[in-house]
Amino acid sequence: MPWVTDLTEFSIPAGKACPSPVIDCHDGMPVAWTIGTSPDSALANGMLADACSTLKDGEKPIIHSD
């Protein structure tokens, strides 16, 4: 069960937008995501906590991030 994640920063007229998704490599669908205004550890940790909350008993995904 491989998952991939990355944190990206976009400049938009209102400021910065930083999406942080986790994608399931099996079907390409997002497992969880967070969006904030700063690419910080709170954003990444929140996304990982949300993704982990979707796991069933015994599931242990491998997570890859650049």
C-alpha positions in Angstrom: 0.0 0.0 0.0 2.3 2.8 -1.2 1.3 6.4 -0.5 3.1 9.5 -1.9 3.1 13.1 -0.6 4.5 16.5 -1.3 4.0 20.0 -0.1 3.6 22.6 -2.7 3.5 26.4 -2.6 1.4 28.5 -5.0 1.4 32.3 -5.2 -2.2 33.6 -5.7 -3.6 37.1 -5.6 -4.7 36.7 -2.0 -1.2 35.5 -0.9 0.2 32.0 -0.6 -1.7 28.7 -0.8 0.1 25.5 0.3 -1.7 22.2 -0.4 -0.3 19.1 1.2 -1.9 15.9 -0.1 -1.4 12.1 0.4 -2.1 10.1 -2.7 -2.8 6.4 -2.8 -0.6 4.9 -5.6 -3.0 2.0 -6.1 -5.8 4.1 -7.5 -4.4 7.7 -7.7 -7.0 9.1 -5.3 -6.2 11.4 -2.5 -6.3 9.8 1.0 -6.2 13.1 2.9 -5.0 16.7 2.4 -4.5 19.9 4.2 -4.2 23.5 2.9 -2.5 26.4 4.6 -0.7 29.6 4.0 2.7 28.4 5.2 4.6 25.2 4.2 5.4 24.2 7.8 5.5 21.0 9.9 2.0 21.7 11.4 0.6 21.5 7.8 2.5 18.2 7.0 1.8 16.6 10.4 -1.9 17.5 10.2 -2.1 15.8 6.7 -0.3 12.7 8.0 -2.6 12.5 11.0 -5.7 12.8 8.8 -4.3 10.1 6.4 -3.5 7.7 9.3 -7.0 8.1 10.6 -8.3 6.4 7.4 -6.3 3.2 8.0 -8.0 0.0 9.0 -6.5 -2.4 11.6 -3.3 -4.0 10.3 -2.8 -1.6 7.4 0.7 -0.2 7.2 1.3 2.0 4.2 4.8 2.9 2.9 4.9 6.7 2.6 7.3 8.4 0.1 8.0 12.1 0.1 10.7 14.2 -1.6 
